[in-house]
Amino acid sequence: MSASMAKPRQPPRQSRRGGTPPSMADAPLHGEMLAVFDRMPKQLQAAARWVLDHPQDVALLTVREQAKRAGVVPATMTRLAQRLGFDGYDAVRDLYAENLRRHASSMFSPKAAALVARRKLTGEASLAHDLIDSLVHQMATLLGTESLGNLGAAVGIIAKARHVFVLGQRSCYPVAFHFAYVFGLAGGRTRLLDAPGGTGSDALRDAQKGDALLAISLKPYTRTTVEVTRHAARRGVSIVAITDSAVSPLARAARATILVPTESPSFFHTMTPAFAVAEALAALLAAGGGEGALTAVREIEEQMRSLSTHVLSTAAPDRSGVVKR
C-alpha cells in the first residue's frame, strides 16, 4: 500500500464537539474512494482524504466550508463527486445525511450496553462518582469567556424582542418549558410552542421581524425543531439557539448560539448544562427588566397566595387533615 493510501485508513479522529463520528468503514462511498484514491490527482486526494476522515461533517457542513477545511476550492468537491459517478456534490451530502440519520436512530443502545457493563465492572459507587464528576467539569466549561459572551448576546436579542417564542422537543422540552415559565414569572412575553395535536407552531403565524425564538435541540436533532426554526428565520424572527455544535442545524440559522456540552458516562446525553443556560438566561433577563420585572413577580406571588398554589406551612395535619397552627 502506498503512503498516500495509509492516512485514510487511520482510525477517525474524535470530533471537536465531543462525540464520535460514524466509523469510516460504515460511511457511504468509503470503499469506492479507497479503490480509486491512488489514481486521483493530488487535489482530489486532499478532498477525498477529508471526506474519509470526517464522514459526519460531510452531512452537516456546507460545500464551501468542507472545501476550506480540506484545503481545496469548492469546485474540487464537485469534481470528486463526479469522479465517483454523481452529477454534483449535493448528492454525496445526501448520502452522508441519510447515513447519519441511521446512526442517530440507534445511537443510544450501544452506550446503554456499555453502561451496564461498566457498572458490573466498577460498581455502582464508582459509576455514580463518574456521572457527577462529568457534570461538574461540563458546568465549568460554561464559565469560559466565549460562552459568557454568547450568553450576553442572547440576552440582548431576547430583551429587545416584541414577543419571545420558545421551542424544544423531546428531551429538550423540559428546558424550553422551564425557561418560558421562569421568564414569564418576571413578566417576559413568552409563548411556548407546544399544543395538542401538533399545533404548537401555529402561534408563529403572526411572527415577524422584531420577534425572537429561543430554540433548543441537541444531537440527534429533532426534525420538528429544526424545521420550525428555519421557518421562523425565513419570517425574519431572530433565532437564539441552545445547542451542542457550531454546525448544528439550529446554529446555522441563529443570530446567537450558546453551545453546551452533552457527553456523559450515561447512555443518554446530559441535559444539565442546557438547563443551567436556560436558568441563567431567564435570571439575566429578569435582572435587566428592572422595576417592571419586580412588579410582575409581586403580582404573580399575590395570585399564588390568593389561590393557595403552594403549601406554605410545615405544620403536620391531624387525622382529619386539618393543619394545626
VEXROPA-810116 format. One record per residue (C-alpha): residue number from 1; residue in one letter; x, z, y. Coordinates in pm, 1 decimal, decimal comma. Example, Ala and Ser with C-alpha at 12.3 -4.5 7.8 and 13.67 -1.06 7.14 Angstrom:
residues 2
+-----+---------+----------+----------+----------+
| num | residuo |       xx |       zz |       yy |
+-----+---------+----------+----------+----------+
|   1 |       A |   1230,0 |    780,0 |   -450,0 |
|   2 |       S |   1367,0 |    714,0 |   -106,0 |
+-----+---------+----------+----------+----------+
//
This chain:
residues 325
+-----+---------+----------+----------+----------+
| num | residuo |       xx |       zz |       yy |
+-----+---------+----------+----------+----------+
|   1 |       M |      0,0 |      0,0 |      0,0 |
|   2 |       S |    131,4 |    -87,9 |    344,5 |
|   3 |       A |    192,9 |    165,4 |    618,7 |
|   4 |       S |    -96,4 |     22,1 |    815,8 |
|   5 |       M |   -332,1 |     99,9 |    529,0 |
|   6 |       A |   -214,3 |    457,6 |    489,9 |
|   7 |       K |   -362,4 |    601,1 |    806,2 |
|   8 |       P |   -729,0 |    505,9 |    747,5 |
|   9 |       R |   -713,8 |    675,8 |    405,9 |
|  10 |       Q |   -622,3 |   1012,6 |    555,2 |
|  11 |       P |   -895,0 |   1279,8 |    549,7 |
|  12 |       P |  -1123,7 |   1258,6 |    852,5 |
|  13 |       R |  -1030,7 |   1480,8 |   1144,7 |
|  14 |       Q |  -1250,5 |   1769,0 |   1249,1 |
|  15 |       S |  -1497,3 |   1680,8 |   1521,2 |
|  16 |       R |  -1426,4 |   1830,4 |   1861,8 |
|  17 |       R |  -1784,9 |   1950,8 |   1861,7 |
|  18 |       G |  -1712,6 |   2190,1 |   1576,7 |
|  19 |       G |  -1890,9 |   2001,5 |   1299,5 |
|  20 |       T |  -1756,2 |   1789,4 |   1016,2 |
|  21 |       P |  -1838,9 |   1419,0 |   1032,2 |
|  22 |       P |  -1968,6 |   1235,9 |    725,7 |
|  23 |       S |  -1679,6 |   1154,6 |    491,9 |
|  24 |       M |  -1519,9 |    814,8 |    534,5 |
|  25 |       A |  -1595,9 |    718,1 |    178,1 |
|  26 |       D |  -1967,0 |    774,2 |    242,3 |
|  27 |       A |  -1967,9 |    577,5 |    568,6 |
|  28 |       P |  -2106,7 |    224,2 |    587,5 |
|  29 |       L |  -1856,9 |    -64,4 |    565,7 |
|  30 |       H |  -1577,0 |    170,7 |    455,6 |
|  31 |       G |  -1474,5 |    -42,6 |    157,7 |
|  32 |       E |  -1527,5 |   -367,9 |    342,6 |
|  33 |       M |  -1295,2 |   -268,8 |    627,3 |
|  34 |       L |  -1024,5 |   -141,8 |    392,1 |
|  35 |       A |  -1040,6 |   -464,4 |    192,0 |
|  36 |       V |   -958,5 |   -682,4 |    494,2 |
|  37 |       F |   -758,8 |   -433,8 |    702,8 |
|  38 |       D |   -414,8 |   -580,1 |    626,1 |
|  39 |       R |   -526,2 |   -927,9 |    725,2 |
|  40 |       M |   -667,4 |   -823,6 |   1062,8 |
|  41 |       P |   -488,7 |   -878,0 |   1395,4 |
|  42 |       K |   -346,4 |   -560,1 |   1547,0 |
|  43 |       Q |   -629,1 |   -516,0 |   1795,8 |
|  44 |       L |   -891,7 |   -542,1 |   1523,4 |
|  45 |       Q |   -689,5 |   -296,9 |   1314,2 |
|  46 |       A |   -697,4 |    -48,5 |   1601,9 |
|  47 |       A |  -1074,3 |    -84,3 |   1629,9 |
|  48 |       A |  -1125,0 |    -58,3 |   1253,1 |
|  49 |       R |   -896,6 |    245,5 |   1228,3 |
|  50 |       W |  -1100,1 |    427,1 |   1491,9 |
|  51 |       V |  -1428,8 |    339,9 |   1317,9 |
|  52 |       L |  -1293,0 |    459,5 |    983,7 |
|  53 |       D |  -1172,3 |    787,1 |   1133,4 |
|  54 |       H |  -1486,7 |    858,1 |   1340,5 |
|  55 |       P |  -1795,6 |    748,0 |   1142,6 |
|  56 |       Q |  -2023,5 |    997,2 |   1317,7 |
|  57 |       D |  -1924,1 |    884,6 |   1666,6 |
|  58 |       V |  -1997,5 |    520,4 |   1583,5 |
|  59 |       A |  -2366,1 |    616,2 |   1576,4 |
|  60 |       L |  -2354,5 |    834,5 |   1888,3 |
|  61 |       L |  -2124,2 |    672,1 |   2144,0 |
|  62 |       T |  -2174,7 |    356,1 |   2345,9 |
|  63 |       V |  -1975,2 |     48,5 |   2252,0 |
|  64 |       R |  -1774,9 |     78,9 |   2573,9 |
|  65 |       E |  -1682,8 |    440,3 |   2503,2 |
|  66 |       Q |  -1586,1 |    361,2 |   2143,3 |
|  67 |       A |  -1361,8 |     79,5 |   2260,3 |
|  68 |       K |  -1198,8 |    309,7 |   2515,2 |
|  69 |       R |  -1123,2 |    571,4 |   2250,7 |
|  70 |       A |   -992,0 |    307,4 |   2012,5 |
|  71 |       G |   -764,7 |    170,6 |   2284,2 |
|  72 |       V |   -919,5 |   -175,9 |   2287,1 |
|  73 |       V |  -1158,7 |   -375,7 |   2505,7 |
|  74 |       P |  -1532,9 |   -379,6 |   2417,1 |
|  75 |       A |  -1512,8 |   -741,6 |   2307,7 |
|  76 |       T |  -1279,8 |   -634,1 |   2026,5 |
|  77 |       M |  -1555,9 |   -418,9 |   1878,9 |
|  78 |       T |  -1780,0 |   -725,2 |   1876,7 |
|  79 |       R |  -1508,9 |   -931,5 |   1705,4 |
|  80 |       L |  -1470,6 |   -656,2 |   1444,3 |
|  81 |       A |  -1842,5 |   -670,3 |   1371,9 |
|  82 |       Q |  -1826,0 |  -1049,6 |   1339,8 |
|  83 |       R |  -1526,1 |  -1021,2 |   1106,5 |
|  84 |       L |  -1745,8 |   -803,6 |    884,5 |
|  85 |       G |  -2029,6 |  -1057,6 |    885,1 |
|  86 |       F |  -2251,9 |   -930,9 |   1168,4 |
|  87 |       D |  -2371,8 |  -1104,2 |   1483,0 |
|  88 |       G |  -2271,0 |   -814,0 |   1706,0 |
|  89 |       Y |  -2159,8 |   -452,8 |   1714,5 |
|  90 |       D |  -2511,0 |   -313,1 |   1764,5 |
|  91 |       A |  -2585,9 |   -398,9 |   1402,2 |
|  92 |       V |  -2284,9 |   -191,5 |   1294,3 |
|  93 |       R |  -2401,1 |    103,3 |   1507,6 |
|  94 |       D |  -2747,6 |     78,9 |   1349,4 |
|  95 |       L |  -2595,7 |    109,5 |   1002,1 |
|  96 |       Y |  -2399,3 |    417,5 |   1101,6 |
|  97 |       A |  -2701,9 |    571,9 |   1273,5 |
|  98 |       E |  -2908,0 |    534,7 |    956,6 |
|  99 |       N |  -2626,4 |    688,8 |    754,3 |
| 100 |       L |  -2608,5 |    981,4 |    997,5 |
| 101 |       R |  -2982,6 |   1039,2 |    961,8 |
| 102 |       R |  -2948,4 |   1053,6 |    583,8 |
| 103 |       H |  -2668,7 |   1309,3 |    611,7 |
| 104 |       A |  -2870,2 |   1516,1 |    859,2 |
| 105 |       S |  -3166,5 |   1537,8 |    621,4 |
| 106 |       S |  -2952,3 |   1717,0 |    359,6 |
| 107 |       M |  -2704,2 |   1899,4 |    578,5 |
| 108 |       F |  -2835,2 |   2249,4 |    505,0 |
| 109 |       S |  -2841,1 |   2262,4 |    123,8 |
| 110 |       P |  -2461,8 |   2230,5 |     69,0 |
| 111 |       K |  -2396,4 |   2508,5 |    320,1 |
| 112 |       A |  -2665,4 |   2723,4 |    159,5 |
| 113 |       A |  -2492,7 |   2687,9 |   -177,0 |
| 114 |       A |  -2159,5 |   2779,8 |    -16,2 |
| 115 |       L |  -2318,6 |   3084,8 |    146,8 |
| 116 |       V |  -2449,8 |   3212,5 |   -187,4 |
| 117 |       A |  -2110,0 |   3158,6 |   -349,9 |
| 118 |       R |  -1931,3 |   3331,7 |    -63,5 |
| 119 |       R |  -2148,6 |   3642,2 |    -93,5 |
| 120 |       K |  -2073,7 |   3665,3 |   -464,2 |
| 121 |       L |  -1701,9 |   3628,7 |   -397,4 |
| 122 |       T |  -1650,9 |   3855,5 |    -93,8 |
| 123 |       G |  -1951,9 |   4086,8 |    -96,5 |
| 124 |       E |  -2236,1 |   4143,2 |    145,3 |
| 125 |       A |  -2047,7 |   4364,1 |    393,2 |
| 126 |       S |  -1768,4 |   4109,3 |    433,5 |
| 127 |       L |  -2015,3 |   3826,4 |    484,2 |
| 128 |       A |  -2212,3 |   4029,3 |    740,3 |
| 129 |       H |  -1888,6 |   4100,4 |    929,2 |
| 130 |       D |  -1802,5 |   3730,5 |    940,7 |
| 131 |       L |  -2150,5 |   3638,4 |   1062,2 |
| 132 |       I |  -2141,4 |   3885,6 |   1350,5 |
| 133 |       D |  -1776,4 |   3815,8 |   1433,5 |
| 134 |       S |  -1853,4 |   3445,6 |   1459,7 |
| 135 |       L |  -2130,8 |   3518,3 |   1710,9 |
| 136 |       V |  -1902,9 |   3738,3 |   1920,7 |
| 137 |       H |  -1644,5 |   3461,6 |   1955,1 |
| 138 |       Q |  -1906,7 |   3196,1 |   2027,2 |
| 139 |       M |  -2067,1 |   3401,3 |   2300,9 |
| 140 |       A |  -1725,0 |   3446,4 |   2460,4 |
| 141 |       T |  -1690,1 |   3067,8 |   2495,6 |
| 142 |       L |  -1986,5 |   3068,4 |   2735,5 |
| 143 |       L |  -1769,7 |   3256,3 |   2987,2 |
| 144 |       G |  -1542,2 |   2955,7 |   3038,3 |
| 145 |       T |  -1514,1 |   2802,1 |   3383,4 |
| 146 |       E |  -1671,4 |   2472,8 |   3276,5 |
| 147 |       S |  -1962,6 |   2643,5 |   3102,9 |
| 148 |       L |  -2036,0 |   2865,0 |   3402,7 |
| 149 |       G |  -2011,7 |   2564,6 |   3633,5 |
| 150 |       N |  -2263,6 |   2372,3 |   3423,7 |
| 151 |       L |  -2493,1 |   2674,9 |   3426,1 |
| 152 |       G |  -2477,4 |   2680,5 |   3806,2 |
| 153 |       A |  -2554,3 |   2308,6 |   3825,4 |
| 154 |       A |  -2857,0 |   2357,5 |   3600,9 |
| 155 |       V |  -2985,3 |   2640,7 |   3819,1 |
| 156 |       G |  -2951,3 |   2420,7 |   4128,7 |
| 157 |       I |  -3160,6 |   2142,3 |   3973,9 |
| 158 |       I |  -3435,4 |   2365,9 |   3837,0 |
| 159 |       A |  -3459,0 |   2578,8 |   4153,6 |
| 160 |       K |  -3531,8 |   2270,3 |   4366,6 |
| 161 |       A |  -3785,0 |   2118,1 |   4126,7 |
| 162 |       R |  -4150,3 |   2088,8 |   4216,3 |
| 163 |       H |  -4253,9 |   2150,1 |   3854,6 |
| 164 |       V |  -4037,0 |   2255,9 |   3561,2 |
| 165 |       F |  -4126,5 |   2124,4 |   3217,2 |
| 166 |       V |  -3969,6 |   2289,4 |   2914,7 |
| 167 |       L |  -3921,9 |   2124,5 |   2575,9 |
| 168 |       G |  -3784,6 |   2244,7 |   2243,7 |
| 169 |       Q |  -3894,5 |   2171,0 |   1888,9 |
| 170 |       R |  -3842,3 |   2337,0 |   1550,7 |
| 171 |       S |  -3558,6 |   2594,8 |   1572,3 |
| 172 |       C |  -3524,7 |   2527,1 |   1946,2 |
| 173 |       Y |  -3888,8 |   2606,3 |   2019,2 |
| 174 |       P |  -3834,3 |   2986,1 |   2048,1 |
| 175 |       V |  -3556,7 |   2922,3 |   2302,6 |
| 176 |       A |  -3784,2 |   2695,9 |   2508,7 |
| 177 |       F |  -4071,2 |   2943,8 |   2488,5 |
| 178 |       H |  -3850,1 |   3236,0 |   2590,0 |
| 179 |       F |  -3719,7 |   3056,5 |   2898,6 |
| 180 |       A |  -4068,2 |   2944,5 |   3003,4 |
| 181 |       Y |  -4207,4 |   3295,3 |   2952,9 |
| 182 |       V |  -3933,0 |   3484,5 |   3137,1 |
| 183 |       F |  -3903,2 |   3238,2 |   3425,3 |
| 184 |       G |  -4282,4 |   3232,7 |   3450,1 |
| 185 |       L |  -4288,8 |   3611,1 |   3494,8 |
| 186 |       A |  -4075,8 |   3563,7 |   3806,9 |
| 187 |       G |  -4314,1 |   3304,5 |   3948,4 |
| 188 |       G |  -4149,0 |   2992,2 |   3811,2 |
| 189 |       R |  -4387,1 |   2698,3 |   3790,6 |
| 190 |       T |  -4312,2 |   2608,9 |   3430,6 |
| 191 |       R |  -4504,3 |   2404,7 |   3177,9 |
| 192 |       L |  -4408,2 |   2439,7 |   2813,0 |
| 193 |       L |  -4461,6 |   2102,6 |   2645,7 |
| 194 |       D |  -4642,1 |   2246,2 |   2347,0 |
| 195 |       A |  -5001,8 |   2193,5 |   2243,5 |
| 196 |       P |  -5214,1 |   2144,0 |   1928,6 |
| 197 |       G |  -5226,9 |   1803,3 |   1770,8 |
| 198 |       G |  -4900,1 |   1682,5 |   1919,7 |
| 199 |       T |  -5047,3 |   1656,2 |   2269,0 |
| 200 |       G |  -4779,8 |   1864,1 |   2442,8 |
| 201 |       S |  -4612,1 |   1565,8 |   2606,0 |
| 202 |       D |  -4943,2 |   1466,8 |   2771,8 |
| 203 |       A |  -4851,1 |   1705,4 |   3054,1 |
| 204 |       L |  -4585,0 |   1456,9 |   3162,2 |
| 205 |       R |  -4846,9 |   1206,9 |   3281,2 |
| 206 |       D |  -4805,3 |   1338,5 |   3635,9 |
| 207 |       A |  -4428,9 |   1399,3 |   3613,2 |
| 208 |       Q |  -4220,2 |   1220,5 |   3871,6 |
| 209 |       K |  -3905,9 |   1234,5 |   4080,4 |
| 210 |       G |  -3871,3 |   1586,1 |   4215,3 |
| 211 |       D |  -3967,5 |   1746,0 |   3882,6 |
| 212 |       A |  -3727,9 |   1879,4 |   3620,4 |
| 213 |       L |  -3728,6 |   1900,0 |   3242,7 |
| 214 |       L |  -3528,9 |   2161,3 |   3052,9 |
| 215 |       A |  -3476,7 |   2004,0 |   2710,7 |
| 216 |       I |  -3322,5 |   2191,3 |   2418,0 |
| 217 |       S |  -3205,4 |   2034,5 |   2092,8 |
| 218 |       L |  -2915,1 |   2083,0 |   1854,4 |
| 219 |       K |  -2784,5 |   1866,2 |   1574,1 |
| 220 |       P |  -2973,2 |   1734,5 |   1379,8 |
| 221 |       Y |  -3160,0 |   1636,1 |   1696,0 |
| 222 |       T |  -3539,6 |   1640,0 |   1672,2 |
| 223 |       R |  -3676,5 |   1291,8 |   1730,1 |
| 224 |       T |  -3971,7 |   1407,2 |   1943,2 |
| 225 |       T |  -3744,9 |   1598,7 |   2180,9 |
| 226 |       V |  -3512,8 |   1300,8 |   2222,5 |
| 227 |       E |  -3792,9 |   1051,0 |   2281,5 |
| 228 |       V |  -3985,1 |   1271,3 |   2526,6 |
| 229 |       T |  -3664,8 |   1347,0 |   2718,3 |
| 230 |       R |  -3583,9 |    977,5 |   2752,9 |
| 231 |       H |  -3941,0 |    909,0 |   2865,4 |
| 232 |       A |  -3917,5 |   1180,5 |   3131,2 |
| 233 |       A |  -3583,9 |   1045,5 |   3254,1 |
| 234 |       R |  -3734,5 |    698,5 |   3294,3 |
| 235 |       R |  -4003,5 |    853,1 |   3516,3 |
| 236 |       G |  -3735,0 |    992,9 |   3747,1 |
| 237 |       V |  -3752,6 |   1351,1 |   3619,2 |
| 238 |       S |  -3422,2 |   1540,1 |   3644,1 |
| 239 |       I |  -3308,3 |   1641,2 |   3296,6 |
| 240 |       V |  -3127,9 |   1967,4 |   3223,3 |
| 241 |       A |  -3007,0 |   1986,2 |   2864,6 |
| 242 |       I |  -2906,2 |   2274,4 |   2640,7 |
| 243 |       T |  -2736,0 |   2104,5 |   2350,1 |
| 244 |       D |  -2424,1 |   2107,7 |   2132,6 |
| 245 |       S |  -2236,0 |   1789,9 |   2222,4 |
| 246 |       A |  -2139,7 |   1591,9 |   2529,1 |
| 247 |       V |  -2256,4 |   1280,5 |   2344,0 |
| 248 |       S |  -2583,0 |   1420,1 |   2209,2 |
| 249 |       P |  -2890,9 |   1210,4 |   2294,1 |
| 250 |       L |  -3002,6 |   1475,4 |   2544,2 |
| 251 |       A |  -2668,0 |   1499,6 |   2722,9 |
| 252 |       R |  -2660,6 |   1126,0 |   2787,5 |
| 253 |       A |  -2992,5 |   1147,9 |   2971,5 |
| 254 |       A |  -2916,6 |   1470,5 |   3159,0 |
| 255 |       R |  -2803,4 |   1543,9 |   3513,6 |
| 256 |       A |  -2671,4 |   1881,5 |   3398,7 |
| 257 |       T |  -2572,4 |   1976,1 |   3044,5 |
| 258 |       I |  -2489,5 |   2320,4 |   2909,7 |
| 259 |       L |  -2305,4 |   2296,5 |   2579,6 |
| 260 |       V |  -2349,0 |   2574,3 |   2325,8 |
| 261 |       P |  -2153,6 |   2631,0 |   2001,4 |
| 262 |       T |  -2361,0 |   2621,8 |   1684,0 |
| 263 |       E |  -2127,3 |   2663,7 |   1386,6 |
| 264 |       S |  -2197,4 |   2964,8 |   1168,0 |
| 265 |       P |  -2093,0 |   3105,4 |    828,4 |
| 266 |       S |  -2465,6 |   3085,7 |    754,0 |
| 267 |       F |  -2620,6 |   2771,0 |    610,9 |
| 268 |       F |  -2811,9 |   2722,3 |    937,2 |
| 269 |       H |  -2668,4 |   2664,5 |   1281,2 |
| 270 |       T |  -2678,8 |   2964,6 |   1510,4 |
| 271 |       M |  -2928,3 |   2974,8 |   1797,5 |
| 272 |       T |  -2784,3 |   3286,8 |   1964,7 |
| 273 |       P |  -2571,4 |   3104,8 |   2228,9 |
| 274 |       A |  -2869,0 |   2884,6 |   2320,9 |
| 275 |       F |  -3085,0 |   3194,9 |   2366,9 |
| 276 |       A |  -2814,8 |   3351,7 |   2585,0 |
| 277 |       V |  -2802,5 |   3043,9 |   2807,4 |
| 278 |       A |  -3181,7 |   3034,5 |   2839,3 |
| 279 |       E |  -3189,8 |   3401,9 |   2936,4 |
| 280 |       A |  -2909,0 |   3355,8 |   3188,0 |
| 281 |       L |  -3086,8 |   3056,3 |   3342,0 |
| 282 |       A |  -3412,5 |   3249,0 |   3380,9 |
| 283 |       A |  -3233,8 |   3552,4 |   3530,6 |
| 284 |       L |  -3032,9 |   3344,7 |   3777,7 |
| 285 |       L |  -3343,1 |   3155,8 |   3888,4 |
| 286 |       A |  -3532,7 |   3482,0 |   3934,2 |
| 287 |       A |  -3245,4 |   3625,9 |   4138,0 |
| 288 |       G |  -3246,5 |   3316,0 |   4356,5 |
| 289 |       G |  -3622,2 |   3340,6 |   4403,1 |
| 290 |       G |  -3585,8 |   3638,8 |   4632,9 |
| 291 |       E |  -3898,7 |   3809,8 |   4760,3 |
| 292 |       G |  -4124,4 |   3550,0 |   4602,9 |
| 293 |       A |  -3989,9 |   3635,2 |   4257,9 |
| 294 |       L |  -4028,4 |   4008,6 |   4324,9 |
| 295 |       T |  -4390,7 |   3959,8 |   4428,7 |
| 296 |       A |  -4464,4 |   3757,4 |   4115,2 |
| 297 |       V |  -4310,2 |   4022,9 |   3890,1 |
| 298 |       R |  -4509,4 |   4302,4 |   4060,2 |
| 299 |       E |  -4833,1 |   4104,5 |   4023,3 |
| 300 |       I |  -4784,2 |   4038,1 |   3653,3 |
| 301 |       E |  -4692,5 |   4403,0 |   3597,3 |
| 302 |       E |  -5016,2 |   4509,5 |   3764,6 |
| 303 |       Q |  -5215,3 |   4270,0 |   3549,0 |
| 304 |       M |  -5048,7 |   4400,5 |   3234,3 |
| 305 |       R |  -5130,9 |   4756,6 |   3334,5 |
| 306 |       S |  -5493,4 |   4662,9 |   3401,0 |
| 307 |       L |  -5524,2 |   4500,7 |   3059,4 |
| 308 |       S |  -5323,7 |   4772,5 |   2878,3 |
| 309 |       T |  -5097,5 |   4497,8 |   2748,4 |
| 310 |       H |  -4827,9 |   4736,8 |   2632,6 |
| 311 |       V |  -4821,7 |   5072,0 |   2457,8 |
| 312 |       L |  -4655,8 |   5288,3 |   2721,4 |
| 313 |       S |  -4699,0 |   5631,8 |   2566,2 |
| 314 |       T |  -4469,6 |   5765,7 |   2294,3 |
| 315 |       A |  -4710,8 |   6046,5 |   2201,5 |
| 316 |       A |  -4833,6 |   6037,4 |   1842,2 |
| 317 |       P |  -5208,5 |   5980,3 |   1785,1 |
| 318 |       D |  -5413,8 |   6235,7 |   1596,2 |
| 319 |       R |  -5609,5 |   6147,1 |   1284,2 |
| 320 |       S |  -5890,7 |   5998,8 |   1491,8 |
| 321 |       G |  -5647,2 |   5757,1 |   1652,3 |
| 322 |       V |  -5662,1 |   5925,4 |   1995,2 |
| 323 |       V |  -5328,2 |   5975,0 |   2167,6 |
| 324 |       K |  -5271,8 |   6336,8 |   2268,7 |
| 325 |       R |  -5126,2 |   6376,9 |   2617,4 |
+-----+---------+----------+----------+----------+
//
